[in-house]
Structure formats: C-alpha cells, structure tokens
Amino acid sequence: MSPPDLRPEPLTRKAFAPFGEVIETQGAASYPINEGTTERFHDLAAIDVAADDGRTLVNIFRGQARDFPCQITMMERHPLGSQAFIPLDRRPYLVVVAATPSRPGIDDLYAFFATGDQGVNYRKGIWHHPLLCMDKTSDFLVIDRGGAGQNLEEIWFDKGCRLVPDP
C-alpha cells in the first residue's frame, strides 16, 4: 500500500505557528518612518542564529521549478539556527514541514501553499523540505546561520509520498 498523497493547505500564521513564522505584511503591525514616506512592518520573524557564536548570513538562493506531483523523499533541519526564506520574484511556492524533535515519518508531514507575498522562517530544529518552486526558477532572500558547528541534518524516507498541489 502506498502512502497517501500530501496536499497543501493555505499558508496562514495560525497553521504555520508550530513550525515558525509567516513573513508577510498582511495583518502585520506597522508604523510610518522616514518623515512618513515609508511604512515599517516591524519584527516579522524571530531570527535565531546565536548558538555556538553563530552569525547572521544573508544569501540569495535560486530554486529550480519542480514538476508536480513530485516525490517527497527527504527532509532537512538546522539544529543551530533558524532559516528564513523570502521570495524575491513574488511567485508562489510550496512548503513541507514536520514538527517532531525526532526523525519524522511520512505521517508527520504538513504541506502549505505560500503566495509570492509570503515568506517563512523555520524555527531552529524544524524539519523541512528544500525549496519547492512551482512554475519557474525563483530567487529567495535567505537569512540563516553561519559559524562553527554542524548545522545541517538530512534524512531520507524508505518510501516517500507524492506532493500534489492541485485539488
């Protein structure tokens, strides 16, 4: 018997809260700065990189478009720091996560559909799938941790599951 298909739900702050923060302006507190010419949306995510004298890295990741449905066969996590992804091209993408401190199984996975106006910040130690760009190559501003220590763990499933974005 094959595992059930994984179908994404809309990305909301409430649904994503066990995994980290949704980074978006919609519904976020803001205030004017720079003589009223700029709106500041303040403190949208808890960036956590301080473990073992870590430092903040600002990167651009270029993710290749995936063919869907696709097989989810692996997950990764960063035990020493959070990792934030903010889309630069305003294209939708998919997010797959698991909120378990131990090795996740297929039944532990959750999938979300992110609009091109939403970023995500994975909390330190949250299992997640690498970038899942939907229709075109897409660039993301990525804020994560640099420094000493092993900050990447990867696992592979014996049997993966299909990620199916369409109803």
N, C-alpha and C positions, 0 to 999 in steps of 0.2 A: 504494500500500500504506500502510495507516495504522500509526502506531507501536503497539507492544504496550501493553497495559494496565499500569498501575503498581499493584501490590498491596502493601499494608503488611505488614511483619513486626512482631512484638512489640518494643517499645522496651526494650532492655537496655543496661546500661553498656558492655558489650563491643562490641555492634553500633554504638552511637552514638559511641564514642570518637573516630573520625576527625573528628567534627563539633563536639564539645563534651562537656558533661557532662549526665547524667541526674540530676535533683534529686529524691531520694526518701529516705525513712527506711529502707526495707527494705534490709538489708545494710550500712547506713552505721554508721561508728563513732560512739559516743555516750558521754556520761557525765552523772551527776547534778549538778545545780546547785541553788541556792536552798534549802538545807537539805534536799535530797533530794526536793523537791516537783516538780521539773521535769527532764525529760530533754533534754539538748542534743545535737543532731545537728550536728556542727561541720564547717565548711569544705566544704560540699557542692558548690561551684562556684567556678571562677576568674573572678570578675568583672573585666573589663579595660576601663577607661574613661579611662586616664591620658593617652593620646595627645593632643598639642596642648592641654595644660591642660584636658582634659575633666573633668567632674564626674559623680557618680552621680545618676541620676534614678530615682525610684520612682513608677510610674504604675499605673493600672488601665486595661486595655484590655477593652472589651466586644465580643466577637466574635459575629457573627450565625451561626446554623446554616446549613450548606450542604446542598444536595440532592446525593445521591450516586447513581451515579457522577458526578463533576464533572470538568471540563476543567482541566488544569494548563497555563496559557498564559504564565505569568510567574514570575520569581523575583526576590529582592532580597538585598542584603547590606549590611553596615555595616562599612566598612573601618577605622574609627577606634575601634571598641569592640565588646565582646560584648553579647549581648542575652539575658536570661533571662526565661522565661515559667513562672509557677507558677499552676496552676488553682485558683481560689478556690471553685468550685462542685462540685468533685470529679466532674466529668463527663469522659468520655473524649473525646479529640480526635486528629487526625492530624497528622503532621509530615512534610514533604517537604524534603529537603536534597540538596546536591551538594558534594562535596569536591574542587573544582578551582579553582586560582587564576585561571584564565581564564574566559571566557564558557562556561557549561555547555550541554550539549546534552541532549536527552531521555534519551539512553542513560547520562548521568551521574547521573540522579536516583535517590534511595532514599526509600522511604516507611516510616514507623513508626506503629504504633498505640500511643498513650500512654493509660494508665489515668488516671483522675481523681486518683490519688495520686502522679503523676509530673510533674515539671516538666522543662524543658530549658534549657540555657544554650548558645546558639550562640556558638562561638568567633569572635573578630574576623575578618571577611572571609569567613565561611561563607555560601554561597548558600542561601537557604531561601525557602519559600513563606509568605505571610502566614497568619494563623490559619485553621485548618480545623476549626471546631466541628462536631460530628456531629449532634446531635439537638435541641439547644435553644441559645438565646442563652447565652453563658457568659462569666464575668468571669475575668481573669487579672491577677495581680500581675506587672508587667513592670519589670525593673531593667535600665536601659541608660544610654547616654552622652548628656550634654548638653554644649554648648560650641561653640567655633568649628570650622570645617572642614566639608567635605561628607561626611556620614556615612551617606548612602543612595545606593545604586546599584540600578537596576532594569533588567531585561531582559525582552523578550517573545520567545516562540518563534514561528517561522513556522508550524509545526504543533505543537500541543500534544499531550498524551496524556491518557487517561482515568485518573483515580484511582478505583479500585474497592475499597472496604473489605471487601466480603464475598467469601468463597471461591467 
